[in-house]
Amino acid sequence: MEKDKKVIFSGIQASGLLTLGNYIGALRNWTKLQADYDCVFGIMDLHSITVRQDPAAFRKRSLEILTLYIASGIDCERNILFFQSHVPAHAELAWTLGCYAYMGELSRMTQFKDKSARHAENINSGLFTYPVLMAADILLYQADLVPVGMDQKQHLELSRDLALRFNGIYGDVFTVPEAYIGKVGARIMSLQEPTRKMSKSDENPNGYIAMLDDPDTILRKIKRAVTDSGGEVAYREGKDGVNNLLGIYCAVTDTTIEQAERAFEGKGYGDFKAAVGEAVVECLRPVQERYRDLSNNKDYVESVYRAGAERAGRTAAKTLRKVYRKIGFTDR
């Protein structure tokens, strides 16, 4: 990877179905970055095993996510698309960086506290060292920019701290990554608990719209979405459910809140929800059609991730060799 453009690194865990929130908040935005940046997009399957996975379902879901990357418009020739587990340097650099990370800074990570509370029966060391692996993911590719949400800001700060710490000891080794702040868009919330982000790990299937939900399912979920006791379609404080649906409608139709409010002025929640549902169906239709085509061409999908792993591996190996040489390991 030549650094004639800035490098962006991002990825999605291979746990749970990708949702409308993943599409609007990540995949659709990634397609807009690929013209101006060298992009590395991973399926972060190593991160996924901090929670127990059913092997057959895990394998199927990982391939589904990769296929959805391509179906969403991410160019596999222009960008690197790969499975994290196919590039051993991620695990190797994670171990190395772990020797430069402090217990105190890892113990302050809020995601470790949250996940430990949710999975009290399986508080494994991977949950604790997860942010170090994330730092390795980013630093391996000398990423300049990392798109992050609020829940990942701490992890990016750790990546920066580790890069600066290592560089301070051994010289200029890692690019110190910055947060990529793009155009602020809608934050897609749960349809059933609109104060929480829409999540692919939500135990209530009515809380999220999966990218591969069929039109009838999408319409039904939107129809069941929580609103409030009023009837006005307007963006107001305390109207979390209506605000969320307005945000979804504006995101998939590329309109403003003001335009949407005018469009639904005098109409009730029934008409509003029907329109939101139809808009979501139309937004996802081309992605789903492309996904079905790709699913019938498994050889092509396999060629994409094999080529992606080879390209990712070359860049990662270059960084790892530099790290190992600085530390003093004997050359292979």
Phi, psi and omega per residue, in radians:
M1 nan 2.016 3.130
E2 -1.489 2.443 -3.062
K3 -1.566 0.843 3.039
D4 -1.385 -0.367 3.027
K5 -2.131 2.782 3.038
K6 -1.198 2.605 -3.097
V7 -1.748 2.299 3.034
I8 -1.981 2.325 3.058
F9 -2.077 2.363 3.028
S10 -2.733 2.895 3.139
G11 -2.946 2.933 3.131
I12 -2.269 2.411 3.090
Q13 -1.123 2.593 3.127
A14 -1.585 0.856 3.124
S15 -2.255 2.120 3.135
G16 1.484 2.885 3.137
L17 -1.356 2.480 3.054
L18 -1.220 2.421 -3.031
T19 -1.920 3.024 3.023
L20 -0.987 -0.633 3.097
G21 -1.083 -0.739 3.078
N22 -1.089 -0.673 -3.117
Y23 -1.180 -0.883 -3.091
I24 -1.238 -0.714 -3.052
G25 -1.433 -0.412 -3.072
A26 -2.210 -1.266 -2.938
L27 -0.983 -0.826 -3.118
R28 -1.123 -0.631 3.101
N29 -1.213 -0.625 -3.138
W30 -1.057 -0.660 -3.122
T31 -1.099 -0.438 -3.138
K32 -1.449 -0.272 -3.108
L33 -1.547 -0.407 -2.900
Q34 -1.192 -0.322 3.111
A35 -1.352 -0.485 -3.002
D36 -1.894 -0.199 -3.074
Y37 -2.335 2.758 2.892
D38 -1.473 2.023 -2.997
C39 -1.913 2.376 3.057
V40 -2.096 2.008 -3.078
F41 -2.102 2.046 -3.093
G42 -1.891 2.701 2.879
I43 -1.711 1.942 -2.910
M44 -1.546 1.290 -3.041
D45 -1.345 -0.479 3.073
L46 -1.109 -0.665 3.119
H47 -1.122 -0.505 -3.001
S48 -1.220 -0.372 -3.001
I49 -1.523 0.134 2.962
T50 -1.165 -0.331 3.013
V51 -1.974 2.433 -3.103
R52 -1.068 2.347 -3.113
Q53 -2.088 2.518 2.962
D54 -1.334 2.102 -2.978
P55 -0.973 -0.816 -3.097
A56 -1.147 -0.777 -3.141
A57 -1.155 -0.658 -3.139
F58 -1.104 -0.794 3.137
R59 -1.104 -0.772 -3.133
K60 -1.109 -0.761 -3.093
R61 -1.187 -0.643 3.122
S62 -1.087 -0.778 3.107
L63 -1.144 -0.647 3.112
E64 -1.076 -0.745 -3.116
I65 -1.149 -0.768 3.097
L66 -1.034 -0.753 -3.140
T67 -1.115 -0.650 3.097
L68 -1.201 -0.558 3.034
Y69 -0.975 -0.889 -3.081
I70 -1.174 -0.754 -3.109
A71 -1.102 -0.459 -3.133
S72 -1.361 -0.151 3.093
G73 1.908 0.164 3.105
I74 -1.373 2.145 -3.045
D75 -1.393 1.999 -3.069
C76 -1.350 -0.180 3.041
E77 -1.476 -0.693 -3.083
R78 -1.397 -0.570 -3.068
N79 -1.990 2.891 3.039
I80 -1.733 2.068 3.066
L81 -2.017 2.229 -3.040
F82 -2.778 2.842 3.000
F83 -1.587 2.265 -3.135
Q84 -0.954 -0.699 -3.085
S85 -1.206 -0.228 3.141
H86 -1.489 -0.077 -3.135
V87 -2.123 1.674 -3.042
P88 -1.026 -0.381 -3.115
A89 -1.055 -0.426 3.101
H90 -1.067 -0.835 -3.140
A91 -1.207 -0.654 -3.130
E92 -1.134 -0.814 -3.136
L93 -1.217 -0.562 3.111
A94 -1.068 -0.737 3.104
W95 -1.091 -0.790 -3.112
T96 -1.065 -0.854 -3.127
L97 -1.142 -0.529 3.110
G98 -1.048 -0.444 3.121
C99 -1.406 -0.061 3.094
Y100 -2.065 0.004 3.093
A101 -1.696 2.535 -3.079
Y102 -1.756 2.508 -3.135
M103 -0.973 -0.702 -3.087
G104 -1.083 -0.757 -3.105
E105 -1.245 -0.560 3.092
L106 -1.249 -0.644 -3.113
S107 -1.199 -0.292 3.134
R108 -1.525 -0.058 -3.098
M109 -1.207 2.132 -3.065
T110 -1.175 -0.538 -3.134
Q111 -1.160 -0.582 3.076
F112 -1.102 -0.749 3.127
K113 -1.122 -0.772 -3.113
D114 -1.140 -0.828 -3.098
K115 -1.206 -0.584 3.089
S116 -1.124 -0.649 3.119
A117 -1.180 -0.654 -3.106
R118 -1.383 -0.450 -3.098
H119 -2.200 0.999 -3.049
A120 -1.070 -0.404 -3.119
E121 -1.453 -0.105 -3.069
N122 -2.534 1.057 3.095
I123 -1.532 1.490 -3.070
N124 -1.630 2.914 -3.099
S125 -1.160 -0.415 3.096
G126 -1.093 -0.631 3.074
L127 -1.059 -0.640 -3.084
F128 -1.317 -0.698 -3.058
T129 -1.658 0.029 3.111
Y130 -0.803 -0.796 -3.116
P131 -1.128 -0.454 3.109
V132 -1.241 -0.701 3.060
L133 -1.108 -0.677 3.107
M134 -1.116 -0.677 3.079
A135 -1.091 -0.731 3.108
A136 -1.081 -0.717 3.114
D137 -0.941 -0.809 -3.042
I138 -1.304 -0.822 -3.002
L139 -1.285 -0.464 3.118
L140 -1.000 -0.619 -3.050
Y141 -1.730 0.203 3.140
Q142 0.874 0.781 -3.072
A143 -1.158 2.307 3.048
D144 -1.430 -0.626 -2.999
L145 -2.374 2.519 3.117
V146 -2.362 2.016 3.047
P147 -1.178 2.178 -3.102
V148 -2.350 2.550 2.976
G149 -1.638 3.115 -3.118
M150 -1.015 -0.602 -3.058
D151 -1.335 -0.136 -3.125
Q152 -1.996 0.019 -3.076
K153 -1.078 -0.680 3.123
Q154 -1.061 -0.716 -3.110
H155 -1.161 -0.677 3.093
L156 -1.152 -0.678 3.109
E157 -1.075 -0.679 3.090
L158 -1.132 -0.708 3.105
S159 -1.029 -0.760 3.111
R160 -1.115 -0.768 -3.131
D161 -1.076 -0.753 -3.125
L162 -1.185 -0.685 3.099
A163 -1.091 -0.803 -3.133
L164 -1.158 -0.676 3.140
R165 -1.124 -0.818 -3.120
F166 -1.154 -0.783 3.113
N167 -1.077 -0.611 3.140
G168 -1.142 -0.525 3.140
I169 -1.499 -0.757 -2.939
Y170 -1.987 -0.026 -3.106
G171 1.747 -2.886 -3.034
D172 -1.348 1.689 -3.110
V173 -1.987 -0.906 -3.064
F174 -1.873 2.491 2.876
T175 -1.234 2.324 3.126
V176 -1.506 1.971 -3.010
P177 -1.321 2.630 3.062
E178 -1.996 2.746 3.044
A179 -1.267 2.368 3.029
Y180 -1.549 2.078 3.128
I181 -1.897 1.773 3.132
G182 -1.583 -2.915 3.082
K183 -1.089 2.246 -3.123
V184 -1.237 2.105 3.138
G185 -2.028 -2.989 -3.124
A186 -1.187 2.426 3.003
R187 -1.658 1.939 -3.009
I188 -1.409 2.144 -3.047
M189 -1.846 2.940 3.106
S190 -1.065 2.438 3.117
L191 -1.243 -0.399 -3.112
Q192 -1.783 -0.473 3.090
E193 -2.303 1.375 -2.969
P194 -1.192 0.075 2.997
T195 -1.633 -0.082 3.109
R196 -1.971 2.564 3.126
K197 -1.131 2.470 3.035
M198 -1.050 2.258 -3.019
S199 -2.275 2.431 3.086
K200 -1.267 -0.195 3.104
S201 -1.773 0.179 3.118
D202 -1.090 2.264 -3.133
E203 -1.287 -0.317 3.116
N204 -1.695 1.877 -3.094
P205 -1.106 -0.314 3.102
N206 -1.379 -0.116 -3.126
G207 -1.466 -0.307 -3.092
Y208 -2.360 2.765 2.989
I209 -1.881 2.032 3.087
A210 -1.330 2.578 -3.120
M211 -1.064 -0.416 -3.112
L212 -1.837 0.193 3.044
D213 -1.075 2.433 3.113
D214 -1.305 2.846 -3.069
P215 -0.956 -0.737 -3.131
D216 -1.087 -0.699 3.131
T217 -1.152 -0.740 3.119
I218 -1.069 -0.820 -3.134
L219 -1.089 -0.695 -3.134
R220 -1.158 -0.749 -3.121
K221 -1.150 -0.719 3.111
I222 -1.135 -0.699 3.139
K223 -1.067 -0.609 -3.122
R224 -1.510 -0.039 -3.071
A225 -1.066 2.495 3.127
V226 -1.176 2.351 3.022
T227 -2.152 -2.030 3.051
D228 -2.779 -3.095 -3.042
S229 -1.388 -0.203 3.124
G230 -1.405 -3.016 -3.139
G231 -2.307 0.031 -3.059
E232 -1.515 2.264 3.070
V233 -1.537 1.600 -3.086
A234 -2.644 2.576 -3.137
Y235 -1.491 1.876 -3.081
R236 -2.431 2.653 3.052
E237 -1.057 2.353 3.137
G238 1.579 -0.170 3.104
K239 -1.781 1.054 -2.985
D240 -1.043 -0.731 -3.118
G241 -1.140 -0.819 3.117
V242 -1.148 -0.727 3.115
N243 -1.026 -0.726 3.138
N244 -1.110 -0.799 3.139
L245 -1.133 -0.657 3.067
L246 -1.105 -0.727 3.116
G247 -1.087 -0.728 3.109
I248 -1.114 -0.827 -3.116
Y249 -1.036 -0.789 -3.114
C250 -1.171 -0.650 -3.131
A251 -1.155 -0.704 -3.062
V252 -1.507 -0.267 3.124
T253 -1.913 -0.054 -3.136
D254 1.001 0.823 3.064
T255 -2.098 2.950 3.108
T256 -1.620 2.869 3.087
I257 -1.041 -0.738 -3.118
E258 -1.082 -0.741 3.110
Q259 -1.111 -0.715 -3.139
A260 -1.165 -0.732 3.122
E261 -1.055 -0.713 3.124
R262 -1.166 -0.673 -3.108
A263 -1.125 -0.551 -3.079
F264 -1.872 0.232 3.118
E265 -1.067 2.244 3.130
G266 1.432 -0.058 3.129
K267 -1.757 2.683 -3.118
G268 -1.552 3.126 -3.108
Y269 -1.139 -0.522 -3.134
G270 -1.086 -0.884 3.103
D271 -1.109 -0.699 -3.119
F272 -1.087 -0.855 -3.121
K273 -1.118 -0.665 3.118
A274 -1.084 -0.717 -3.142
A275 -1.190 -0.705 3.102
V276 -1.089 -0.798 3.136
G277 -1.029 -0.808 3.138
E278 -1.107 -0.679 -3.136
A279 -1.143 -0.692 3.112
V280 -1.161 -0.753 3.106
V281 -0.985 -0.812 -3.108
E282 -1.197 -0.587 3.113
C283 -1.139 -0.727 -3.075
L284 -1.521 -0.262 -3.054
R285 -0.944 -0.917 -3.105
P286 -1.117 -0.585 3.104
V287 -1.153 -0.775 3.140
Q288 -1.134 -0.677 3.121
E289 -1.137 -0.750 3.112
R290 -1.148 -0.670 3.110
Y291 -1.055 -0.773 -3.141
R292 -1.104 -0.694 3.097
D293 -1.088 -0.796 -3.127
L294 -1.140 -0.622 -3.133
S295 -1.125 -0.399 3.082
N296 -1.563 0.066 3.136
N297 -2.278 1.120 -3.050
K298 -1.091 -0.553 3.125
D299 -1.095 -0.684 3.123
Y300 -1.153 -0.798 -3.137
V301 -1.045 -0.735 3.112
E302 -1.099 -0.690 3.134
S303 -1.122 -0.580 3.126
V304 -1.143 -0.854 -3.065
Y305 -1.321 -0.465 3.064
R306 -1.231 -0.772 3.093
A307 -1.135 -0.680 3.124
G308 -1.097 -0.734 3.122
A309 -1.124 -0.654 3.122
E310 -1.146 -0.783 3.128
R311 -1.162 -0.774 3.114
A312 -1.092 -0.729 -3.107
G313 -1.071 -0.661 3.139
R314 -1.129 -0.795 3.129
T315 -1.150 -0.777 -3.113
A316 -1.116 -0.710 -3.119
A317 -1.125 -0.636 3.119
K318 -1.082 -0.797 3.107
T319 -1.124 -0.780 -3.084
L320 -1.112 -0.693 3.108
R321 -1.059 -0.719 3.132
K322 -1.109 -0.767 3.119
V323 -1.070 -0.831 -3.092
Y324 -1.126 -0.665 3.137
R325 -1.145 -0.729 -3.141
K326 -1.102 -0.713 -3.119
I327 -1.191 -0.608 -3.141
G328 1.984 0.200 3.054
F329 -1.138 2.583 3.088
T330 -1.189 2.382 -3.141
D331 -1.053 2.504 3.121
R332 -1.244 nan nan
